Amino acid sequence: MQDQSLTLPEVPGFRPDVAAGSVTFSDGKKEDYLSVTPVNANKIPMPPPNAMQPQFIVTIQPHWARFDPPARLTLSNVRPPDLGDFDLTQVQKIRGNHPRVAVA
């Protein structure tokens, strides 16, 4: 096992870094395949909260993969700095909500 970085040609500057052994898959395995895929905003299972208009949406699969410690996420500057912080949220389809996972 070794550390891995996932990238998307469609989203320059987007890079989750996953530490070796930090992912547990639903079957308990510590090693398997992860994928990151861009998602069109009209394809998400529920509307974003608070009239949010995401600049980009991705899915990291498989859904039940757990990261401990969390993957480090690098994003390029995708908005003007005078707009301040922004929320990172996740879709929890089963619970029907979008909890905040970080403020950047």
N, C-alpha and C positions, 0 to 999 in steps of 0.2 A: 504494500500500500504506500502511496505517496500523495502529498498535497496536490490538488487539482484546481485549475481555474477554468470556468466556463465562460465562453464569449458568444456574442451574437453579431455577425457582420451587419445586420440591420440596425443595431443600436450601438454605435461606436462609444466606447468608454464605459459600457455596462459590463461588470465583471464580478461575479461572486467567486470568492476564493474559499475552497472547502478543504479543511485540514484532514490529513490522513486519519482514518478511524473515527471521524466525528459524526458520521451518518449511520443511523440505524434504520434499516428497512423494515417493512411491516412483518416480514417473516423472521426478524431478529438478525439477519445477515448484516455484516458491517461493510461488505463490498458488493457492489452491483452497479447498474447504470443509472445515471442522472441525466436529465435533459432539461434544457431551458428553451422555451418557444415563445415568440411574440404572439400576442392575442389581440385581435381587432376589438375595439371598445364595444361594438354592437354584438359581440359574441360572449360577453361575460354573463354569468347566470343571474345577476341581479344588478340594479343600478348602483353606482357609487353613492356613498353617503354625502349629505350636505351639498348637493349639486356639484360635487367635485367633477372636474374634467381632466382625467389623467392624461399626461403627455405620452406615456407608454405603459403598456400592461404586458406582463410576462407570466407564464406558468412554469413552475419548477416541478418536474415529475420524477418519480411517482409521488402522488399526493401524500401518502402516509409516511414518507421519509422524514425522519427527525434528526435535527442538527444539534449536537451538544459537544463542544461549544458551537454557537451560531456561526454560520458562514459569514465571512467578512464581505460586504458589498461595496464595490466602487462604482460610482456614477459620474459621468462627465457633467460639466455645468450645462444643464439643459434649460435653465431659465435665468432671467436677469437677477443679479444679487440684491437689488433693491426690493424684490418681492419677499425677502426674508426666508424663514424656514419653511419646509414643506413636510407633510406627513407621508410616511410609507405605511400602507395598509395591506392587509391580505384578505382574500375572499374566504370566508368560512361558509361554504355552501350548505353544509348540514345544519349549521346554526342560523343561517340566513342573515349574516352580518359581515361587517368589514372592520375588524378591530385594528387599532393603530398598533404597529409593531415598532415604530421608531419615528423620531423627528430628526430631520437632517438640515 
